């Protein structure tokens, strides 16, 4: 996985949440967020070569922090090159509930939407 120096990451577009995703995060964290947020990172593997991974966690060293609709979002610094400009949404419907990523950097995605090729 390619890693950009911190000063080069500053020129990349941020990652944002839709209002629906921000509301869901606030609901999950409740009144006691304990400095946690949705944290997104990328792992190698999956159908298309790279997989999205998410957790509700504190900010880790090297993470980039963003705020969307009042909700914090942490993105692993080395993953920002693959996630720059992405929008995280939350859907709750008949096909299941969960966070979905719209990634403008993905050249291809698998059918489940959990892995991509950059």
FIBA-812061 format. One record per residue: residue number from 0; residue in three letters; chain; x, y, z of N, C-alpha, C in turn. Coordinates in Angstrom, 3 decimals, decimal comma, always signed. Layout:
<rs>
R; NUM; ALA; A; X; Y; Z; X; Y; Z; X; Y; Z
...
</rs>
This chain:
<rs>
R; 0; UNK; A; +0,850; -1,172; +0,000; +0,000; +0,000; +0,000; +0,898; +1,237; +0,000
R; 1; UNK; A; +0,590; +2,191; -0,870; +1,351; +3,434; -0,966; +1,012; +4,346; +0,198
R; 2; UNK; A; +2,020; +5,013; +0,718; +1,806; +5,968; +1,803; +2,334; +7,324; +1,385
R; 3; UNK; A; +1,527; +8,352; +1,560; +1,954; +9,720; +1,267; +2,500; +10,374; +2,521
R; 4; UNK; A; +3,538; +11,211; +2,394; +3,980; +11,992; +3,543; +2,846; +12,905; +4,009
R; 5; UNK; A; +2,827; +13,215; +5,293; +1,748; +14,026; +5,878; +1,554; +15,340; +5,152
R; 6; UNK; A; +2,635; +16,001; +4,708; +2,473; +17,287; +4,037; +1,801; +17,131; +2,677
R; 7; UNK; A; +1,913; +15,986; +2,019; +1,231; +15,754; +0,744; -0,237; +15,403; +0,955
R; 8; UNK; A; -0,571; +14,798; +2,100; -1,966; +14,443; +2,372; -2,829; +15,685; +2,498
R; 9; UNK; A; -2,252; +16,804; +2,913; -3,011; +18,037; +3,111; -3,607; +18,553; +1,810
R; 10; UNK; A; -3,062; +18,168; +0,663; -3,568; +18,648; -0,617; -4,686; +17,767; -1,169
R; 11; UNK; A; -4,942; +16,618; -0,549; -5,994; +15,716; -1,004; -7,351; +16,176; -0,492
R; 12; UNK; A; -8,420; +15,912; -1,263; -9,756; +16,236; -0,754; -10,071; +15,408; +0,486
R; 13; UNK; A; -10,937; +15,915; +1,326; -11,306; +15,210; +2,541; -12,281; +14,078; +2,285
R; 14; UNK; A; -12,659; +13,427; +3,352; -13,675; +12,381; +3,345; -14,837; +12,935; +4,157
R; 15; UNK; A; -16,064; +12,721; +3,692; -17,204; +13,319; +4,389; -18,302; +12,295; +4,651
R; 16; UNK; A; -19,209; +12,690; +5,524; -20,379; +11,894; +5,884; -21,628; +12,566; +5,340
R; 17; UNK; A; -22,619; +11,775; +4,993; -23,922; +12,348; +4,694; -24,594; +12,651; +6,028
R; 18; UNK; A; -25,670; +13,404; +5,994; -26,405; +13,712; +7,212; -26,912; +12,428; +7,868
R; 19; UNK; A; -27,357; +11,477; +7,055; -27,847; +10,200; +7,566; -26,754; +9,440; +8,313
R; 20; UNK; A; -25,548; +9,406; +7,768; -24,430; +8,715; +8,422; -24,048; +9,415; +9,717
R; 21; UNK; A; -24,004; +10,740; +9,694; -23,656; +11,495; +10,895; -24,673; +11,244; +12,009
R; 22; UNK; A; -25,957; +11,197; +11,658; -27,002; +10,933; +12,659; -26,859; +9,526; +13,236
R; 23; UNK; A; -26,535; +8,557; +12,394; -26,384; +7,183; +12,863; -25,200; +7,052; +13,823
R; 24; UNK; A; -24,099; +7,714; +13,502; -22,924; +7,686; +14,375; -23,264; +8,314; +15,722
R; 25; UNK; A; -23,942; +9,461; +15,694; -24,336; +10,128; +16,940; -25,254; +9,230; +17,767
R; 26; UNK; A; -26,154; +8,527; +17,099; -27,070; +7,630; +17,800; -26,317; +6,457; +18,438
R; 27; UNK; A; -25,361; +5,895; +17,727; -24,584; +4,772; +18,251; -23,737; +5,214; +19,441
R; 28; UNK; A; -23,073; +6,354; +19,316; -22,191; +6,821; +20,379; -22,955; +7,381; +21,571
R; 29; UNK; A; -24,168; +7,869; +21,336; -24,995; +8,382; +22,424; -24,402; +9,605; +23,091
R; 30; UNK; A; -24,711; +9,773; +24,376; -24,261; +10,933; +25,142; -22,836; +10,788; +25,664
R; 31; UNK; A; -22,222; +9,634; +25,442; -20,890; +9,384; +25,982; -19,938; +8,932; +24,872
R; 32; UNK; A; -19,558; +9,844; +23,970; -18,737; +9,441; +22,823; -17,302; +9,040; +23,170
R; 33; UNK; A; -16,795; +9,406; +24,362; -15,454; +9,035; +24,803; -14,384; +9,273; +23,733
R; 34; UNK; A; -14,486; +10,380; +23,011; -13,529; +10,747; +21,964; -13,476; +9,725; +20,828
R; 35; UNK; A; -14,570; +9,003; +20,636; -14,622; +8,025; +19,554; -15,328; +8,622; +18,352
R; 36; UNK; A; -15,100; +7,991; +17,207; -15,754; +8,383; +15,967; -15,734; +7,180; +15,037
R; 37; UNK; A; -16,374; +7,310; +13,900; -16,241; +6,296; +12,869; -14,822; +6,425; +12,329
R; 38; UNK; A; -14,075; +5,335; +12,337; -12,700; +5,315; +11,838; -12,664; +4,391; +10,628
R; 39; UNK; A; -12,144; +4,911; +9,523; -12,097; +4,157; +8,275; -10,655; +3,908; +7,881
R; 40; UNK; A; -10,392; +2,700; +7,422; -9,067; +2,355; +6,929; -9,220; +1,358; +5,793
R; 41; UNK; A; -8,127; +1,031; +5,141; -8,137; +0,133; +3,994; -7,201; -1,031; +4,287
R; 42; UNK; A; -7,657; -2,233; +3,955; -6,838; -3,431; +4,108; -6,636; -4,068; +2,745
R; 43; UNK; A; -5,530; -4,756; +2,551; -5,352; -5,492; +1,310; -6,166; -6,768; +1,397
R; 44; UNK; A; -6,706; -7,181; +0,258; -7,533; -8,379; +0,206; -8,914; -8,059; -0,340
R; 45; UNK; A; -9,770; -9,039; -0,325; -11,112; -8,865; -0,858; -11,151; -9,212; -2,334
R; 46; UNK; A; -12,330; -9,222; -2,892; -12,538; -9,616; -4,285; -11,778; -8,736; -5,277
R; 47; UNK; A; -11,648; -7,462; -4,975; -11,063; -6,509; -5,922; -9,664; -6,043; -5,537
R; 48; UNK; A; -9,077; -6,587; -4,493; -7,710; -6,230; -4,132; -7,555; -5,435; -2,844
R; 49; UNK; A; -8,523; -4,565; -2,535; -8,481; -3,776; -1,310; -9,874; -3,792; -0,689
R; 50; UNK; A; -9,915; -3,777; +0,631; -11,195; -3,809; +1,342; -11,323; -2,619; +2,265
R; 51; UNK; A; -12,551; -2,105; +2,360; -12,852; -1,051; +3,318; -12,995; -1,696; +4,693
R; 52; UNK; A; -12,527; -1,011; +5,704; -12,724; -1,466; +7,082; -13,151; -0,260; +7,902
R; 53; UNK; A; -14,057; -0,484; +8,839; -14,576; +0,589; +9,685; -14,691; +0,086; +11,108
R; 54; UNK; A; -14,535; +1,010; +12,035; -14,727; +0,710; +13,445; -15,112; +1,993; +14,162
R; 55; UNK; A; -15,759; +1,864; +15,287; -15,990; +3,004; +16,166; -14,846; +2,976; +17,155
R; 56; UNK; A; -13,957; +3,965; +17,052; -12,721; +3,924; +17,831; -12,186; +5,321; +18,043
R; 57; UNK; A; -11,275; +5,465; +19,011; -10,579; +6,744; +19,180; -9,634; +6,977; +18,003
R; 58; UNK; A; -9,205; +8,201; +17,867; -8,244; +8,558; +16,823; -6,904; +7,895; +17,123
R; 59; UNK; A; -6,314; +7,290; +16,099; -5,009; +6,651; +16,250; -3,935; +7,534; +15,621
R; 60; UNK; A; -2,704; +7,335; +16,049; -1,598; +8,119; +15,514; -1,557; +7,980; +13,997
R; 61; UNK; A; -1,437; +9,114; +13,318; -1,381; +9,125; +11,864; -2,729; +9,295; +11,186
R; 62; UNK; A; -3,830; +9,218; +11,940; -5,161; +9,402; +11,365; -5,389; +10,861; +11,012
R; 63; UNK; A; -6,136; +11,072; +9,942; -6,614; +12,397; +9,580; -8,011; +12,537; +10,172
R; 64; UNK; A; -8,335; +13,707; +10,700; -9,643; +13,940; +11,314; -10,461; +14,889; +10,449
R; 65; UNK; A; -11,722; +14,559; +10,275; -12,665; +15,392; +9,528; -13,931; +15,525; +10,369
R; 66; UNK; A; -14,709; +16,549; +10,098; -16,003; +16,729; +10,750; -17,032; +16,973; +9,659
R; 67; UNK; A; -18,115; +16,209; +9,705; -19,199; +16,345; +8,736; -20,518; +16,342; +9,482
R; 68; UNK; A; -21,347; +17,333; +9,243; -22,656; +17,435; +9,898; -22,507; +17,299; +11,412
R; 69; UNK; A; -21,413; +17,858; +11,946; -21,183; +17,855; +13,382; -20,619; +16,559; +13,937
R; 70; UNK; A; -20,380; +15,586; +13,097; -19,879; +14,291; +13,559; -18,423; +14,105; +13,134
R; 71; UNK; A; -17,550; +13,694; +14,070; -16,152; +13,470; +13,706; -15,987; +12,183; +12,900
R; 72; UNK; A; -14,959; +12,154; +12,089; -14,632; +11,008; +11,246; -13,117; +10,914; +11,195
R; 73; UNK; A; -12,569; +9,734; +11,463; -11,134; +9,516; +11,399; -10,813; +8,621; +10,215
R; 74; UNK; A; -9,791; +9,000; +9,453; -9,350; +8,212; +8,303; -7,872; +7,922; +8,484
R; 75; UNK; A; -7,516; +6,657; +8,400; -6,113; +6,273; +8,506; -5,318; +7,058; +7,472
R; 76; UNK; A; -4,250; +7,714; +7,914; -3,467; +8,582; +7,040; -2,985; +7,908; +5,775
R; 77; UNK; A; -2,501; +6,668; +5,879; -1,990; +6,000; +4,683; -3,107; +5,557; +3,738
R; 78; UNK; A; -4,342; +5,545; +4,204; -5,473; +5,165; +3,363; -6,085; +6,362; +2,643
R; 79; UNK; A; -5,721; +7,573; +3,053; -6,345; +8,765; +2,479; -6,127; +8,862; +0,973
R; 80; UNK; A; -5,000; +8,393; +0,478; -4,744; +8,433; -0,966; -5,812; +7,642; -1,731
R; 81; UNK; A; -6,354; +6,595; -1,109; -7,377; +5,767; -1,747; -8,789; +6,248; -1,454
R; 82; UNK; A; -8,967; +7,006; -0,371; -10,300; +7,414; +0,068; -10,612; +8,893; -0,141
R; 83; UNK; A; -9,642; +9,671; -0,610; -9,832; +11,117; -0,781; -11,070; +11,406; -1,628
R; 84; UNK; A; -11,916; +12,283; -1,129; -13,132; +12,666; -1,845; -14,300; +11,716; -1,637
R; 85; UNK; A; -14,113; +10,659; -0,867; -15,180; +9,683; -0,635; -16,273; +10,267; +0,255
R; 86; UNK; A; -17,470; +9,727; +0,098; -18,620; +10,114; +0,911; -19,161; +8,849; +1,568
R; 87; UNK; A; -19,345; +8,902; +2,886; -19,871; +7,772; +3,637; -21,328; +8,061; +3,937
R; 88; UNK; A; -22,195; +7,115; +3,559; -23,626; +7,250; +3,780; -24,081; +6,103; +4,673
R; 89; UNK; A; -25,269; +6,239; +5,245; -25,868; +5,163; +6,020; -27,229; +4,864; +5,421
R; 90; UNK; A; -27,457; +3,604; +5,090; -28,739; +3,164; +4,535; -29,344; +2,115; +5,444
R; 91; UNK; A; -30,658; +2,176; +5,594; -31,396; +1,183; +6,363; -32,595; +0,789; +5,529
R; 92; UNK; A; -32,493; -0,362; +4,885; -33,569; -0,774; +3,997; -33,733; -2,279; +3,967
R; 93; UNK; A; -34,522; -2,764; +3,022; -34,811; -4,185; +2,904; -33,561; -5,014; +2,617
R; 94; UNK; A; -32,596; -4,444; +1,919; -31,378; -5,190; +1,588; -30,338; -5,124; +2,697
R; 95; UNK; A; -30,702; -4,547; +3,833; -29,783; -4,486; +4,968; -29,452; -3,063; +5,349
R; 96; UNK; A; -28,914; -2,935; +6,523; -28,531; -1,621; +7,034; -27,020; -1,563; +7,163
R; 97; UNK; A; -26,474; -0,377; +6,960; -25,039; -0,213; +7,155; -24,496; +1,007; +6,455
R; 98; UNK; A; -23,226; +1,251; +6,721; -22,533; +2,362; +6,098; -22,080; +1,951; +4,700
R; 99; UNK; A; -22,212; +2,861; +3,756; -21,799; +2,623; +2,367; -20,837; +3,725; +1,964
R; 100; UNK; A; -19,821; +3,356; +1,198; -18,817; +4,319; +0,757; -18,943; +4,542; -0,739
R; 101; UNK; A; -19,062; +5,800; -1,132; -18,984; +6,181; -2,538; -17,585; +6,756; -2,728
R; 102; UNK; A; -16,757; +6,011; -3,470; -15,342; +6,342; -3,595; -15,014; +6,725; -5,035
R; 103; UNK; A; -14,696; +8,002; -5,297; -14,387; +8,430; -6,662; -13,053; +7,876; -7,179
R; 104; UNK; A; -12,246; +7,286; -6,303; -10,943; +6,746; -6,698; -11,002; +5,282; -7,104
R; 105; UNK; A; -12,124; +4,622; -6,855; -12,254; +3,200; -7,148; -12,424; +2,988; -8,656
R; 106; UNK; A; -11,530; +2,215; -9,237; -11,628; +1,873; -10,661; -12,646; +0,767; -10,863
R; 107; UNK; A; -12,779; -0,101; -9,880; -13,749; -1,192; -9,925; -14,113; -1,563; -8,496
R; 108; UNK; A; -15,331; -2,059; -8,318; -15,765; -2,530; -7,001; -16,395; -3,904; -7,173
R; 109; UNK; A; -16,429; -4,670; -6,097; -17,081; -5,966; -6,158; -18,587; -5,790; -5,934
R; 110; UNK; A; -19,334; -6,832; -6,120; -20,779; -6,766; -5,987; -21,252; -6,422; -4,601
R; 111; UNK; A; -20,493; -6,804; -3,573; -20,932; -6,527; -2,200; -20,602; -5,091; -1,783
R; 112; UNK; A; -19,733; -4,389; -2,525; -19,389; -3,018; -2,208; -18,395; -2,865; -1,073
R; 113; UNK; A; -17,810; -3,973; -0,616; -16,868; -3,910; +0,494; -15,417; -3,926; +0,042
R; 114; UNK; A; -15,178; -4,185; -1,239; -13,797; -4,147; -1,732; -13,757; -3,375; -3,038
R; 115; UNK; A; -12,559; -2,901; -3,376; -12,397; -2,065; -4,555; -11,002; -2,193; -5,116
R; 116; UNK; A; -10,858; -1,710; -6,335; -9,551; -1,635; -6,989; -9,249; -0,168; -7,226
R; 117; UNK; A; -8,044; +0,253; -6,869; -7,682; +1,657; -7,050; -6,671; +1,811; -8,172
</rs>
